[in-house]
Amino acid sequence: MRAPPILETSELRFQYPGAIRPALDGIDIRVEPGSLYAVIGPNGSGKSTLLRLLLGALYPNHGAVRYLGQPVHEWTRRELAKQVGVVPQGEDTVFPISVSELVGMGRYPHLGMLRRPGLQDRQAVEEAMRRCDVIEFAARPISRLSGGERQRVLIARALAQRPATLLLDEPTVSLDIRHEMEIFELLAELTGVDGVTVILVTHHLNLAARYAERLLLLDRGVAVAEGAPNEVLTRATIERVYEWPVVVSAHPGPGRDAGAPQLTPLAGEPANE
């Protein structure tokens, strides 16, 4: 018997007040347990809006979002926070705080108002910092970190929650090659070993193709394609959506991602000219 989806939407539509067209229109997705689901598309295609709808931060004009079969707006914020970890796209910390203190904030949904962190909480924080390669910065103020280091700390904070589901908005922005790959490898480990369900927004089409089971390609608020990477990342589809010529080839391997479609943008004039 097929397991129920972790997250699903039906005929999802949302339009910002005063906008001339919907930010999203008619979006249907189904995210299976323990999978890595990537949302891709050009700037302004509705990717971050979709994440906000999935989290209940926005209310759709039409359609529904369900988490574990229950409308997301019926979850209390605290109960949803126990289940879902979130890594936003950029976050400014305006008050002085150390790395370990910021990562420790990921335990708040489990602590409540009065309970002090215990051994289990401290272990969760230490493990999250180790997995994101920021434990050496534990005592350092956030203000003294680079953009890439800060991004890894935000991912560690989400992992400290020990969530069943993880939503990330451009998690590898500002990261170098090593840390970019380590984050995607970590996400693969979370899904394959820990059973965490991961949904991420990314502009990195090639890494999405190598690590995600399914992709959703958005363009101007509409789902252009949804499915396995080799179904979504075709030359015709990518050139039409991104308006630039590309070559699609298979990843040479070695590794579990051998054969994944990889895009190479070509030099020259845009494809529609």
Buried (B, 14 or more C-beta within 10 A) or exposed (E): EEEEBBBBBBEBBBBEEEEEEBBBBBBEBBBBBBBBBBBBBBEEBBBBBBBBBBBBEBEBBBBBBBBBEEEBEEBEEEEBBBBBBBBBBEEEBEEEBBBBBBBBBBBBBBBEEEEEBEEEBBEBBBBBBBBBBBBEBBEBBBEEBEEBBBBBBBBBBBBBBBBBBBBBBBBBBBBEEEBBBBBBEBBBEBBEEBEBBBBBBBBBBBBBBBBBBBBBBBBBBBBBBBEBBBBBBBBEBBBEBBEBBBEBEEBEEEEEBEBBBBBEEEEEEEBEE
